[in-house]
């Protein structure tokens, strides 16, 4: 029979305890929220160069958004009209709160008759029409 000094047994026990705890205890971290595919679409009845703002990222919170909304809402200019649409995909964690697209004819006197559409994970959740602009969002602004 093998006899080990008490200090060796204590060290062996501590090593086994740490090794067992490391293999059994998972590393915990905050779960990241699932991202949803948001598809924005803008069309118009008449050809126009539209100013389009859309949300491409979830702001960390309302305070950050209020401080600088354009940081989270890029602007693009796009030609839209019969047979010509603008479409963009974004990935958002909380589309019910932040997904939004706005199309406007800006300073142009043209009446374009815009139509916008917002889909989340392939399901259309908001549509809107407007002579000189249209806003689509789930949230009421």
N, CA, C and O atoms as CSV, one atom per row, in Angstrom:
chain,resi,resn,atom,element,x,y,z
A,1,UNK,N,N,0.833,-1.167,0.000
A,1,UNK,CA,C,0.000,0.000,0.000
A,1,UNK,C,C,0.887,1.243,0.000
A,1,UNK,O,O,1.886,1.305,0.715
A,2,UNK,N,N,0.513,2.214,-0.800
A,2,UNK,CA,C,1.291,3.437,-0.959
A,2,UNK,C,C,0.867,4.440,0.095
A,2,UNK,O,O,-0.319,4.729,0.257
A,3,UNK,N,N,1.848,4.966,0.809
A,3,UNK,CA,C,1.551,5.975,1.826
A,3,UNK,C,C,2.163,7.296,1.380
A,3,UNK,O,O,3.356,7.381,1.088
A,4,UNK,N,N,1.325,8.318,1.335
A,4,UNK,CA,C,1.795,9.650,0.967
A,4,UNK,C,C,1.687,10.561,2.172
A,4,UNK,O,O,0.768,10.422,2.980
A,5,UNK,N,N,2.617,11.490,2.298
A,5,UNK,CA,C,2.526,12.448,3.394
A,5,UNK,C,C,1.231,13.257,3.268
A,5,UNK,O,O,0.705,13.420,2.167
A,6,UNK,N,N,0.738,13.745,4.353
A,6,UNK,CA,C,-0.521,14.490,4.406
A,6,UNK,C,C,-0.511,15.702,3.484
A,6,UNK,O,O,-1.534,16.017,2.876
A,7,UNK,N,N,0.634,16.395,3.368
A,7,UNK,CA,C,0.681,17.582,2.508
A,7,UNK,C,C,0.517,17.201,1.050
A,7,UNK,O,O,-0.082,17.963,0.291
A,8,UNK,N,N,1.035,16.030,0.619
A,8,UNK,CA,C,0.846,15.582,-0.760
A,8,UNK,C,C,-0.617,15.251,-1.006
A,8,UNK,O,O,-1.151,15.559,-2.072
A,9,UNK,N,N,-1.267,14.632,-0.039
A,9,UNK,CA,C,-2.684,14.302,-0.179
A,9,UNK,C,C,-3.533,15.565,-0.269
A,9,UNK,O,O,-4.474,15.629,-1.060
A,10,UNK,N,N,-3.205,16.555,0.530
A,10,UNK,CA,C,-3.949,17.817,0.491
A,10,UNK,C,C,-3.770,18.492,-0.864
A,10,UNK,O,O,-4.736,19.006,-1.428
A,11,UNK,N,N,-2.551,18.499,-1.393
A,11,UNK,CA,C,-2.278,19.102,-2.699
A,11,UNK,C,C,-2.990,18.358,-3.812
A,11,UNK,O,O,-3.542,18.977,-4.722
A,12,UNK,N,N,-2.982,17.023,-3.745
A,12,UNK,CA,C,-3.664,16.206,-4.738
A,12,UNK,C,C,-5.167,16.459,-4.690
A,12,UNK,O,O,-5.811,16.572,-5.732
A,13,UNK,N,N,-5.719,16.547,-3.505
A,13,UNK,CA,C,-7.152,16.802,-3.349
A,13,UNK,C,C,-7.522,18.169,-3.924
A,13,UNK,O,O,-8.543,18.296,-4.600
A,14,UNK,N,N,-6.714,19.178,-3.668
A,14,UNK,CA,C,-6.982,20.522,-4.188
A,14,UNK,C,C,-6.911,20.530,-5.711
A,14,UNK,O,O,-7.742,21.156,-6.368
A,15,UNK,N,N,-5.923,19.839,-6.276
A,15,UNK,CA,C,-5.776,19.767,-7.733
A,15,UNK,C,C,-6.987,19.086,-8.352
A,15,UNK,O,O,-7.522,19.566,-9.351
A,16,UNK,N,N,-7.422,17.983,-7.775
A,16,UNK,CA,C,-8.595,17.275,-8.284
A,16,UNK,C,C,-9.850,18.130,-8.180
A,16,UNK,O,O,-10.687,18.116,-9.082
A,17,UNK,N,N,-9.984,18.863,-7.104
A,17,UNK,CA,C,-11.143,19.724,-6.912
A,17,UNK,C,C,-11.197,20.816,-7.980
A,17,UNK,O,O,-12.254,21.069,-8.557
A,18,UNK,N,N,-10.073,21.455,-8.241
A,18,UNK,CA,C,-10.012,22.515,-9.254
A,18,UNK,C,C,-10.269,21.938,-10.636
A,18,UNK,O,O,-11.026,22.521,-11.413
A,19,UNK,N,N,-9.656,20.808,-10.960
A,19,UNK,CA,C,-9.834,20.187,-12.270
A,19,UNK,C,C,-11.288,19.781,-12.481
A,19,UNK,O,O,-11.833,19.974,-13.568
A,20,UNK,N,N,-11.911,19.228,-11.470
A,20,UNK,CA,C,-13.311,18.818,-11.568
A,20,UNK,C,C,-14.213,20.031,-11.736
A,20,UNK,O,O,-15.121,20.013,-12.568
A,21,UNK,N,N,-13.983,21.062,-10.974
A,21,UNK,CA,C,-14.800,22.275,-11.072
A,21,UNK,C,C,-14.662,22.910,-12.446
A,21,UNK,O,O,-15.642,23.408,-13.000
A,22,UNK,N,N,-13.465,22.898,-12.997
A,22,UNK,CA,C,-13.230,23.515,-14.303
A,22,UNK,C,C,-13.941,22.751,-15.410
A,22,UNK,O,O,-14.408,23.359,-16.373
A,23,UNK,N,N,-14.031,21.433,-15.292
A,23,UNK,CA,C,-14.674,20.661,-16.352
A,23,UNK,C,C,-16.182,20.602,-16.196
A,23,UNK,O,O,-16.884,20.381,-17.183
A,24,UNK,N,N,-16.699,20.788,-15.006
A,24,UNK,CA,C,-18.129,20.677,-14.758
A,24,UNK,C,C,-18.826,22.026,-14.853
A,24,UNK,O,O,-19.961,22.088,-15.326
A,25,UNK,N,N,-18.197,23.090,-14.426
A,25,UNK,CA,C,-18.814,24.409,-14.380
A,25,UNK,C,C,-18.635,25.118,-15.719
A,25,UNK,O,O,-17.505,25.402,-16.118
A,26,UNK,N,N,-19.742,25.411,-16.424
A,26,UNK,CA,C,-19.600,26.129,-17.689
A,26,UNK,C,C,-19.236,27.585,-17.435
A,26,UNK,O,O,-19.569,28.157,-16.397
A,27,UNK,N,N,-18.560,28.158,-18.389
A,27,UNK,CA,C,-18.243,29.584,-18.313
A,27,UNK,C,C,-19.529,30.328,-18.637
A,27,UNK,O,O,-20.130,30.096,-19.686
A,28,UNK,N,N,-19.951,31.203,-17.765
A,28,UNK,CA,C,-21.200,31.928,-17.991
A,28,UNK,C,C,-20.893,33.320,-18.514
A,28,UNK,O,O,-19.927,33.964,-18.106
A,29,UNK,N,N,-21.747,33.765,-19.433
A,29,UNK,CA,C,-21.658,35.125,-19.960
A,29,UNK,C,C,-23.059,35.523,-20.382
A,29,UNK,O,O,-23.928,34.674,-20.582
A,30,UNK,N,N,-23.259,36.769,-20.510
A,30,UNK,CA,C,-24.583,37.252,-20.899
A,30,UNK,C,C,-24.909,36.755,-22.302
A,30,UNK,O,O,-24.102,36.886,-23.222
A,31,UNK,N,N,-26.079,36.193,-22.453
A,31,UNK,CA,C,-26.501,35.739,-23.775
A,31,UNK,C,C,-26.779,36.950,-24.649
A,31,UNK,O,O,-27.431,37.907,-24.232
A,32,UNK,N,N,-26.272,36.885,-25.861
A,32,UNK,CA,C,-26.560,37.951,-26.802
A,32,UNK,C,C,-27.937,37.691,-27.397
A,32,UNK,O,O,-28.285,36.538,-27.653
A,33,UNK,N,N,-28.733,38.745,-27.625
A,33,UNK,CA,C,-30.070,38.533,-28.172
A,33,UNK,C,C,-29.995,38.030,-29.614
A,33,UNK,O,O,-29.044,38.320,-30.339
A,34,UNK,N,N,-31.001,37.283,-30.005
A,34,UNK,CA,C,-31.077,36.792,-31.380
A,34,UNK,C,C,-31.325,37.971,-32.311
A,34,UNK,O,O,-32.098,38.873,-31.990
A,35,UNK,N,N,-30.675,37.961,-33.448
A,35,UNK,CA,C,-30.874,39.026,-34.425
A,35,UNK,C,C,-31.969,38.626,-35.406
A,35,UNK,O,O,-32.106,37.456,-35.765
A,36,UNK,N,N,-32.741,39.615,-35.829
A,36,UNK,CA,C,-33.828,39.401,-36.777
A,36,UNK,C,C,-33.476,40.087,-38.090
A,36,UNK,O,O,-32.914,41.182,-38.104
A,37,UNK,N,N,-33.815,39.428,-39.186
A,37,UNK,CA,C,-33.573,40.015,-40.507
A,37,UNK,C,C,-34.701,40.998,-40.807
A,37,UNK,O,O,-35.874,40.627,-40.857
A,38,UNK,N,N,-34.327,42.236,-41.000
A,38,UNK,CA,C,-35.280,43.294,-41.322
A,38,UNK,C,C,-35.037,43.699,-42.771
A,38,UNK,O,O,-33.912,44.021,-43.154
A,39,UNK,N,N,-36.102,43.681,-43.576
A,39,UNK,CA,C,-35.996,44.061,-44.986
A,39,UNK,C,C,-36.828,45.312,-45.215
A,39,UNK,O,O,-38.033,45.331,-44.963
A,40,UNK,N,N,-36.162,46.358,-45.697
A,40,UNK,CA,C,-36.823,47.618,-46.017
A,40,UNK,C,C,-36.980,47.693,-47.535
A,40,UNK,O,O,-36.049,47.366,-48.272
A,41,UNK,N,N,-38.155,48.123,-48.005
A,41,UNK,CA,C,-38.390,48.285,-49.441
A,41,UNK,C,C,-39.106,49.610,-49.670
A,41,UNK,O,O,-40.050,49.951,-48.957
A,42,UNK,N,N,-38.645,50.353,-50.679
A,42,UNK,CA,C,-39.278,51.622,-51.053
A,42,UNK,C,C,-39.514,51.603,-52.555
A,42,UNK,O,O,-38.621,51.261,-53.330
A,43,UNK,N,N,-40.728,51.975,-52.961
A,43,UNK,CA,C,-41.076,52.129,-54.370
A,43,UNK,C,C,-41.822,53.456,-54.515
A,43,UNK,O,O,-42.136,54.117,-53.525
A,44,UNK,N,N,-42.098,53.834,-55.767
A,44,UNK,CA,C,-42.874,55.048,-56.028
A,44,UNK,C,C,-43.617,54.882,-57.347
A,44,UNK,O,O,-43.201,54.116,-58.217
A,45,UNK,N,N,-44.718,55.609,-57.482
A,45,UNK,CA,C,-45.510,55.564,-58.714
A,45,UNK,C,C,-44.858,56.370,-59.835
A,45,UNK,O,O,-45.083,56.099,-61.014
A,46,UNK,N,N,-44.049,57.362,-59.459
A,46,UNK,CA,C,-43.353,58.194,-60.444
A,46,UNK,C,C,-41.863,58.171,-60.142
A,46,UNK,O,O,-41.465,58.097,-58.979
A,47,UNK,N,N,-41.052,58.232,-61.164
A,47,UNK,CA,C,-39.595,58.197,-60.991
A,47,UNK,C,C,-39.132,59.430,-60.211
A,47,UNK,O,O,-39.472,60.563,-60.551
A,48,UNK,N,N,-38.351,59.183,-59.160
A,48,UNK,CA,C,-37.853,60.261,-58.318
A,48,UNK,C,C,-36.560,59.807,-57.648
A,48,UNK,O,O,-36.360,58.617,-57.404
A,49,UNK,N,N,-35.691,60.762,-57.355
A,49,UNK,CA,C,-34.528,60.472,-56.514
A,49,UNK,C,C,-34.970,60.713,-55.077
A,49,UNK,O,O,-35.250,61.843,-54.676
A,50,UNK,N,N,-35.025,59.640,-54.321
A,50,UNK,CA,C,-35.551,59.703,-52.957
A,50,UNK,C,C,-34.431,59.823,-51.939
A,50,UNK,O,O,-33.348,59.267,-52.115
A,51,UNK,N,N,-34.709,60.558,-50.872
A,51,UNK,CA,C,-33.863,60.540,-49.677
A,51,UNK,C,C,-34.450,59.457,-48.780
A,51,UNK,O,O,-35.617,59.529,-48.394
A,52,UNK,N,N,-33.642,58.456,-48.451
A,52,UNK,CA,C,-34.128,57.325,-47.656
A,52,UNK,C,C,-33.274,57.192,-46.405
A,52,UNK,O,O,-32.051,57.065,-46.476
A,53,UNK,N,N,-33.936,57.224,-45.273
A,53,UNK,CA,C,-33.286,56.977,-43.976
A,53,UNK,C,C,-33.786,55.631,-43.476
A,53,UNK,O,O,-34.970,55.319,-43.605
A,54,UNK,N,N,-32.895,54.836,-42.910
A,54,UNK,CA,C,-33.300,53.540,-42.379
A,54,UNK,C,C,-32.442,53.207,-41.171
A,54,UNK,O,O,-31.317,53.690,-41.036
A,55,UNK,N,N,-32.984,52.385,-40.307
A,55,UNK,CA,C,-32.243,51.996,-39.101
A,55,UNK,C,C,-31.464,50.728,-39.412
A,55,UNK,O,O,-32.046,49.706,-39.777
A,56,UNK,N,N,-30.139,50.798,-39.266
A,56,UNK,CA,C,-29.311,49.624,-39.561
A,56,UNK,C,C,-28.640,49.034,-38.328
A,56,UNK,O,O,-27.884,48.069,-38.431
A,57,UNK,N,N,-28.918,49.618,-37.150
A,57,UNK,CA,C,-28.336,49.095,-35.903
A,57,UNK,C,C,-29.258,49.440,-34.741
A,57,UNK,O,O,-29.924,50.476,-34.751
A,58,UNK,N,N,-29.292,48.568,-33.745
A,58,UNK,CA,C,-30.040,48.854,-32.523
A,58,UNK,C,C,-29.247,49.854,-31.688
A,58,UNK,O,O,-28.104,49.568,-31.330
A,59,UNK,N,N,-29.809,51.010,-31.367
A,59,UNK,CA,C,-29.116,51.896,-30.432
A,59,UNK,C,C,-29.005,51.217,-29.061
A,59,UNK,O,O,-29.855,50.397,-28.712
A,60,UNK,N,N,-27.977,51.545,-28.290
A,60,UNK,CA,C,-27.848,50.948,-26.953
A,60,UNK,C,C,-29.026,51.295,-26.046
A,60,UNK,O,O,-29.368,50.533,-25.142
A,61,UNK,N,N,-29.642,52.449,-26.292
A,61,UNK,CA,C,-30.776,52.874,-25.478
A,61,UNK,C,C,-31.362,54.157,-26.026
A,61,UNK,O,O,-30.834,54.751,-26.967
A,62,UNK,N,N,-32.467,54.577,-25.419
A,62,UNK,CA,C,-33.153,55.769,-25.900
A,62,UNK,C,C,-32.292,57.024,-25.759
A,62,UNK,O,O,-32.332,57.896,-26.627
A,63,UNK,N,N,-31.529,57.125,-24.697
A,63,UNK,CA,C,-30.697,58.320,-24.483
A,63,UNK,C,C,-29.685,58.486,-25.611
A,63,UNK,O,O,-29.508,59.587,-26.131
A,64,UNK,N,N,-29.027,57.402,-25.988
A,64,UNK,CA,C,-28.030,57.477,-27.070
A,64,UNK,C,C,-28.705,57.814,-28.391
A,64,UNK,O,O,-28.177,58.596,-29.181
A,65,UNK,N,N,-29.870,57.226,-28.631
A,65,UNK,CA,C,-30.593,57.513,-29.862
A,65,UNK,C,C,-31.023,58.979,-29.905
A,65,UNK,O,O,-30.852,59.648,-30.924
A,66,UNK,N,N,-31.573,59.471,-28.813
A,66,UNK,CA,C,-32.043,60.858,-28.757
A,66,UNK,C,C,-30.910,61.850,-28.966
A,66,UNK,O,O,-31.092,62.900,-29.581
A,67,UNK,N,N,-29.740,61.504,-28.448
A,67,UNK,CA,C,-28.584,62.391,-28.571
A,67,UNK,C,C,-28.150,62.558,-30.026
A,67,UNK,O,O,-27.788,63.661,-30.436
A,68,UNK,N,N,-28.181,61.473,-30.816
A,68,UNK,CA,C,-27.750,61.541,-32.214
A,68,UNK,C,C,-28.436,60.449,-33.033
A,68,UNK,O,O,-27.820,59.420,-33.310
A,69,UNK,N,N,-29.702,60.648,-33.429
A,69,UNK,CA,C,-30.430,59.601,-34.150
A,69,UNK,C,C,-29.802,59.239,-35.492
A,69,UNK,O,O,-29.939,58.106,-35.951
A,70,UNK,N,N,-29.118,60.187,-36.123
A,70,UNK,CA,C,-28.538,59.912,-37.442
A,70,UNK,C,C,-27.354,58.958,-37.373
A,70,UNK,O,O,-26.968,58.375,-38.386
A,71,UNK,N,N,-26.778,58.794,-36.195
A,71,UNK,CA,C,-25.703,57.818,-36.019
A,71,UNK,C,C,-26.228,56.403,-36.288
A,71,UNK,O,O,-25.479,55.534,-36.734
A,72,UNK,N,N,-27.505,56.179,-36.018
A,72,UNK,CA,C,-28.112,54.862,-36.177
A,72,UNK,C,C,-29.014,54.788,-37.407
A,72,UNK,O,O,-29.622,53.750,-37.669
A,73,UNK,N,N,-29.105,55.888,-38.165
A,73,UNK,CA,C,-30.016,55.963,-39.306
A,73,UNK,C,C,-29.303,56.530,-40.519
A,73,UNK,O,O,-29.399,57.727,-40.789
A,74,UNK,N,N,-28.591,55.691,-41.252
A,74,UNK,CA,C,-27.908,56.215,-42.435
A,74,UNK,C,C,-28.904,56.755,-43.465
A,74,UNK,O,O,-30.065,56.348,-43.508
A,75,UNK,N,N,-28.421,57.673,-44.281
A,75,UNK,CA,C,-29.227,58.238,-45.364
A,75,UNK,C,C,-28.598,57.833,-46.688
A,75,UNK,O,O,-27.383,57.909,-46.870
A,76,UNK,N,N,-29.455,57.401,-47.606
A,76,UNK,CA,C,-29.004,57.118,-48.962
A,76,UNK,C,C,-29.914,57.869,-49.922
A,76,UNK,O,O,-31.060,58.181,-49.598
A,77,UNK,N,N,-29.394,58.151,-51.092
A,77,UNK,CA,C,-30.214,58.677,-52.174
A,77,UNK,C,C,-30.354,57.556,-53.182
A,77,UNK,O,O,-29.371,56.920,-53.562
A,78,UNK,N,N,-31.582,57.318,-53.614
A,78,UNK,CA,C,-31.821,56.222,-54.549
A,78,UNK,C,C,-32.931,56.608,-55.516
A,78,UNK,O,O,-33.909,57.252,-55.135
A,79,UNK,N,N,-32.768,56.208,-56.760
A,79,UNK,CA,C,-33.817,56.409,-57.753
A,79,UNK,C,C,-34.844,55.298,-57.591
A,79,UNK,O,O,-34.511,54.115,-57.656
A,80,UNK,N,N,-36.091,55.690,-57.381
A,80,UNK,CA,C,-37.190,54.731,-57.278
A,80,UNK,C,C,-38.306,55.183,-58.202
A,80,UNK,O,O,-38.448,56.372,-58.487
A,81,UNK,N,N,-39.082,54.243,-58.657
A,81,UNK,CA,C,-40.187,54.549,-59.551
A,81,UNK,C,C,-40.810,53.262,-60.042
A,81,UNK,O,O,-40.528,52.188,-59.512
A,82,UNK,N,N,-41.661,53.366,-61.059
A,82,UNK,CA,C,-42.289,52.160,-61.589
A,82,UNK,C,C,-41.214,51.160,-62.054
A,82,UNK,O,O,-40.386,51.481,-62.906
A,83,UNK,N,N,-41.238,49.985,-61.500
A,83,UNK,CA,C,-40.262,48.959,-61.873
A,83,UNK,C,C,-38.892,49.132,-61.248
A,83,UNK,O,O,-38.007,48.307,-61.476
A,84,UNK,N,N,-38.692,50.189,-60.462
A,84,UNK,CA,C,-37.401,50.427,-59.807
A,84,UNK,C,C,-37.638,50.581,-58.314
A,84,UNK,O,O,-38.274,51.535,-57.865
A,85,UNK,N,N,-37.117,49.628,-57.554
A,85,UNK,CA,C,-37.315,49.669,-56.101
A,85,UNK,C,C,-35.971,49.729,-55.397
A,85,UNK,O,O,-34.941,49.345,-55.951
A,86,UNK,N,N,-36.002,50.211,-54.180
A,86,UNK,CA,C,-34.831,50.200,-53.302
A,86,UNK,C,C,-35.121,49.211,-52.192
A,86,UNK,O,O,-36.175,49.272,-51.558
A,87,UNK,N,N,-34.185,48.296,-51.954
A,87,UNK,CA,C,-34.340,47.297,-50.895
A,87,UNK,C,C,-33.044,47.203,-50.120
A,87,UNK,O,O,-31.959,47.253,-50.699
A,88,UNK,N,N,-33.159,47.065,-48.800
A,88,UNK,CA,C,-31.979,46.933,-47.942
A,88,UNK,C,C,-32.320,45.995,-46.799
A,88,UNK,O,O,-33.411,46.065,-46.232
A,89,UNK,N,N,-31.386,45.117,-46.462
A,89,UNK,CA,C,-31.523,44.233,-45.304
A,89,UNK,C,C,-30.667,44.755,-44.163
A,89,UNK,O,O,-29.574,45.280,-44.374
A,90,UNK,N,N,-31.177,44.601,-42.966
A,90,UNK,CA,C,-30.436,44.942,-41.745
A,90,UNK,C,C,-30.736,43.853,-40.724
A,90,UNK,O,O,-31.743,43.152,-40.823
A,91,UNK,N,N,-29.862,43.724,-39.757
A,91,UNK,CA,C,-30.045,42.734,-38.690
A,91,UNK,C,C,-30.182,43.479,-37.370
A,91,UNK,O,O,-29.245,44.139,-36.920
A,92,UNK,N,N,-31.373,43.369,-36.742
A,92,UNK,CA,C,-31.658,44.080,-35.498
A,92,UNK,C,C,-32.105,43.097,-34.417
A,92,UNK,O,O,-32.774,42.104,-34.699
A,93,UNK,N,N,-31.727,43.390,-33.192
A,93,UNK,CA,C,-32.138,42.553,-32.058
A,93,UNK,C,C,-33.582,42.851,-31.654
A,93,UNK,O,O,-34.325,41.942,-31.282
A,94,UNK,N,N,-33.978,44.122,-31.726
A,94,UNK,CA,C,-35.334,44.504,-31.309
A,94,UNK,C,C,-36.021,45.320,-32.408
A,94,UNK,O,O,-36.196,46.530,-32.263
A,95,UNK,N,N,-36.409,44.665,-33.504
A,95,UNK,CA,C,-37.018,45.405,-34.610
A,95,UNK,C,C,-38.352,46.051,-34.244
A,95,UNK,O,O,-38.725,47.060,-34.842
A,96,UNK,N,N,-39.074,45.493,-33.280
A,96,UNK,CA,C,-40.329,46.105,-32.863
A,96,UNK,C,C,-40.133,47.481,-32.260
A,96,UNK,O,O,-41.049,48.302,-32.249
A,97,UNK,N,N,-38.949,47.724,-31.766
A,97,UNK,CA,C,-38.634,49.013,-31.162
A,97,UNK,C,C,-37.887,49.938,-32.125
A,97,UNK,O,O,-38.117,51.148,-32.117
A,98,UNK,N,N,-36.994,49.386,-32.955
A,98,UNK,CA,C,-36.082,50.249,-33.706
A,98,UNK,C,C,-36.201,50.193,-35.228
A,98,UNK,O,O,-35.726,51.116,-35.890
A,99,UNK,N,N,-36.803,49.169,-35.816
A,99,UNK,CA,C,-36.857,49.082,-37.283
A,99,UNK,C,C,-37.680,50.240,-37.847
A,99,UNK,O,O,-38.783,50.517,-37.377
A,100,UNK,N,N,-37.129,50.912,-38.863
A,100,UNK,CA,C,-37.809,52.064,-39.435
A,100,UNK,C,C,-37.178,52.419,-40.772
A,100,UNK,O,O,-35.958,52.359,-40.924
A,101,UNK,N,N,-38.012,52.790,-41.742
A,101,UNK,CA,C,-37.535,53.342,-43.007
A,101,UNK,C,C,-38.424,54.534,-43.362
A,101,UNK,O,O,-39.645,54.486,-43.215
A,102,UNK,N,N,-37.780,55.596,-43.829
A,102,UNK,CA,C,-38.483,56.811,-44.243
A,102,UNK,C,C,-37.995,57.158,-45.639
A,102,UNK,O,O,-36.792,57.179,-45.897
A,103,UNK,N,N,-38.932,57.429,-46.538
A,103,UNK,CA,C,-38.584,57.876,-47.885
A,103,UNK,C,C,-39.267,59.210,-48.133
A,103,UNK,O,O,-40.435,59.397,-47.792
A,104,UNK,N,N,-38.528,60.131,-48.727
A,104,UNK,CA,C,-39.078,61.449,-49.022
A,104,UNK,C,C,-38.477,61.966,-50.324
A,104,UNK,O,O,-37.386,61.565,-50.728
A,105,UNK,N,N,-39.213,62.864,-50.969
A,105,UNK,CA,C,-38.688,63.483,-52.189
A,105,UNK,C,C,-37.856,64.712,-51.865
A,105,UNK,O,O,-37.418,65.426,-52.767
A,106,UNK,N,N,-37.638,64.959,-50.581
A,106,UNK,CA,C,-36.756,66.053,-50.165
A,106,UNK,C,C,-37.254,67.398,-50.636
A,106,UNK,O,O,-38.425,67.732,-50.459
A,107,UNK,N,N,-36.367,68.173,-51.237
A,107,UNK,CA,C,-36.734,69.516,-51.696
A,107,UNK,C,C,-37.365,69.510,-53.083
A,107,UNK,O,O,-37.788,70.557,-53.573
A,108,UNK,N,N,-37.433,68.356,-53.711
A,108,UNK,CA,C,-38.039,68.263,-55.041
A,108,UNK,C,C,-39.537,68.547,-54.954
A,108,UNK,O,O,-40.208,68.066,-54.041
A,109,UNK,N,N,-40.063,69.324,-55.899
A,109,UNK,CA,C,-41.503,69.595,-55.890
A,109,UNK,C,C,-42.323,68.406,-56.413
A,109,UNK,O,O,-43.553,68.454,-56.411
A,110,UNK,N,N,-41.654,67.359,-56.853
A,110,UNK,CA,C,-42.342,66.213,-57.453
A,110,UNK,C,C,-43.203,65.472,-56.433
A,110,UNK,O,O,-42.832,65.318,-55.270
A,111,UNK,N,N,-44.353,65.024,-56.903
A,111,UNK,CA,C,-45.207,64.141,-56.109
A,111,UNK,C,C,-44.935,62.735,-56.609
A,111,UNK,O,O,-45.344,62.371,-57.711
A,112,UNK,N,N,-44.252,61.953,-55.807
A,112,UNK,CA,C,-43.794,60.635,-56.251
A,112,UNK,C,C,-44.775,59.520,-55.919
A,112,UNK,O,O,-44.736,58.464,-56.551
A,113,UNK,N,N,-45.650,59.727,-54.946
A,113,UNK,CA,C,-46.533,58.673,-54.442
A,113,UNK,C,C,-45.716,57.470,-53.982
A,113,UNK,O,O,-45.706,56.416,-54.617
A,114,UNK,N,N,-45.033,57.665,-52.862
A,114,UNK,CA,C,-44.164,56.630,-52.288
A,114,UNK,C,C,-44.966,55.485,-51.669
A,114,UNK,O,O,-46.107,55.654,-51.242
A,115,UNK,N,N,-44.341,54.344,-51.639
A,115,UNK,CA,C,-44.848,53.180,-50.902
A,115,UNK,C,C,-43.648,52.556,-50.196
A,115,UNK,O,O,-42.616,52.308,-50.819
A,116,UNK,N,N,-43.786,52.301,-48.890
A,116,UNK,CA,C,-42.719,51.615,-48.163
A,116,UNK,C,C,-43.266,50.343,-47.539
A,116,UNK,O,O,-44.462,50.196,-47.287
A,117,UNK,N,N,-42.336,49.434,-47.304
A,117,UNK,CA,C,-42.687,48.136,-46.731
A,117,UNK,C,C,-41.578,47.722,-45.784
A,117,UNK,O,O,-40.398,47.908,-46.080
A,118,UNK,N,N,-41.956,47.163,-44.645
A,118,UNK,CA,C,-40.994,46.699,-43.650
A,118,UNK,C,C,-41.349,45.249,-43.323
A,118,UNK,O,O,-42.478,44.952,-42.934
A,119,UNK,N,N,-40.383,44.354,-43.483
A,119,UNK,CA,C,-40.597,42.938,-43.171
A,119,UNK,C,C,-39.592,42.505,-42.111
A,119,UNK,O,O,-38.436,42.928,-42.125
A,120,UNK,N,N,-40.046,41.658,-41.196
A,120,UNK,CA,C,-39.176,41.099,-40.163
A,120,UNK,C,C,-39.203,39.581,-40.313
A,120,UNK,O,O,-40.261,38.955,-40.246
A,121,UNK,N,N,-38.036,39.009,-40.514
A,121,UNK,CA,C,-37.900,37.561,-40.700
A,121,UNK,C,C,-38.840,37.051,-41.791
A,121,UNK,O,O,-39.445,35.987,-41.658
A,122,UNK,N,N,-38.954,37.832,-42.878
A,122,UNK,CA,C,-39.740,37.424,-44.036
A,122,UNK,C,C,-41.221,37.746,-43.971
A,122,UNK,O,O,-41.935,37.500,-44.943
A,123,UNK,N,N,-41.708,38.284,-42.867
A,123,UNK,CA,C,-43.126,38.610,-42.723
A,123,UNK,C,C,-43.309,40.123,-42.758
A,123,UNK,O,O,-42.675,40.843,-41.987
A,124,UNK,N,N,-44.175,40.610,-43.650
A,124,UNK,CA,C,-44.440,42.051,-43.737
A,124,UNK,C,C,-45.197,42.488,-42.485
A,124,UNK,O,O,-46.263,41.960,-42.169
A,125,UNK,N,N,-44.620,43.468,-41.776
A,125,UNK,CA,C,-45.218,43.938,-40.521
A,125,UNK,C,C,-45.691,45.388,-40.596
A,125,UNK,O,O,-46.408,45.848,-39.708
A,126,UNK,N,N,-45.297,46.115,-41.647
A,126,UNK,CA,C,-45.741,47.507,-41.784
A,126,UNK,C,C,-45.649,47.933,-43.240
A,126,UNK,O,O,-44.703,47.582,-43.946
A,127,UNK,N,N,-46.648,48.696,-43.680
A,127,UNK,CA,C,-46.633,49.324,-45.000
A,127,UNK,C,C,-47.204,50.728,-44.839
A,127,UNK,O,O,-47.919,51.019,-43.880
A,128,UNK,N,N,-46.872,51.598,-45.802
A,128,UNK,CA,C,-47.417,52.946,-45.764
A,128,UNK,C,C,-47.273,53.559,-47.145
A,128,UNK,O,O,-46.442,53.125,-47.943
A,129,UNK,N,N,-48.081,54.566,-47.423
A,129,UNK,CA,C,-48.048,55.308,-48.678
A,129,UNK,C,C,-48.084,56.789,-48.367
A,129,UNK,O,O,-48.612,57.208,-47.337
A,130,UNK,N,N,-47.514,57.582,-49.270
A,130,UNK,CA,C,-47.583,59.025,-49.111
A,130,UNK,C,C,-47.186,59.722,-50.393
A,130,UNK,O,O,-46.312,59.247,-51.119
A,131,UNK,N,N,-47.818,60.841,-50.676
A,131,UNK,CA,C,-47.558,61.574,-51.913
A,131,UNK,C,C,-46.109,62.049,-52.005
A,131,UNK,O,O,-45.466,61.881,-53.042
A,132,UNK,N,N,-45.588,62.647,-50.915
A,132,UNK,CA,C,-44.217,63.173,-50.939
A,132,UNK,C,C,-43.290,62.456,-49.984
A,132,UNK,O,O,-42.099,62.763,-49.928
A,133,UNK,N,N,-43.817,61.503,-49.229
A,133,UNK,CA,C,-42.988,60.749,-48.302
A,133,UNK,C,C,-43.787,59.649,-47.635
A,133,UNK,O,O,-45.017,59.686,-47.601
A,134,UNK,N,N,-43.073,58.670,-47.104
A,134,UNK,CA,C,-43.729,57.563,-46.398
A,134,UNK,C,C,-42.812,57.076,-45.285
A,134,UNK,O,O,-41.590,57.046,-45.431
A,135,UNK,N,N,-43.427,56.696,-44.170
A,135,UNK,CA,C,-42.706,56.164,-43.012
A,135,UNK,C,C,-43.263,54.790,-42.695
A,135,UNK,O,O,-44.475,54.622,-42.560
A,136,UNK,N,N,-42.378,53.801,-42.575
A,136,UNK,CA,C,-42.774,52.457,-42.152
A,136,UNK,C,C,-42.017,52.095,-40.887
A,136,UNK,O,O,-40.789,52.168,-40.840
A,137,UNK,N,N,-42.761,51.704,-39.864
A,137,UNK,CA,C,-42.160,51.199,-38.634
A,137,UNK,C,C,-43.233,50.432,-37.874
A,137,UNK,O,O,-44.427,50.606,-38.118
A,138,UNK,N,N,-42.798,49.589,-36.958
A,138,UNK,CA,C,-43.738,48.879,-36.099
A,138,UNK,C,C,-44.134,49.806,-34.951
A,138,UNK,O,O,-45.295,49.859,-34.545
A,139,UNK,N,N,-43.165,50.516,-34.454
A,139,UNK,CA,C,-43.371,51.449,-33.344
A,139,UNK,C,C,-44.015,52.736,-33.862
A,139,UNK,O,O,-43.730,53.173,-34.977
A,140,UNK,N,N,-44.876,53.333,-33.055
A,140,UNK,CA,C,-45.471,54.620,-33.422
A,140,UNK,C,C,-44.530,55.734,-32.983
A,140,UNK,O,O,-44.251,55.879,-31.792
A,141,UNK,N,N,-44.047,56.509,-33.920
A,141,UNK,CA,C,-43.133,57.615,-33.622
A,141,UNK,C,C,-43.973,58.835,-33.478
A,141,UNK,O,O,-43.448,59.919,-33.223
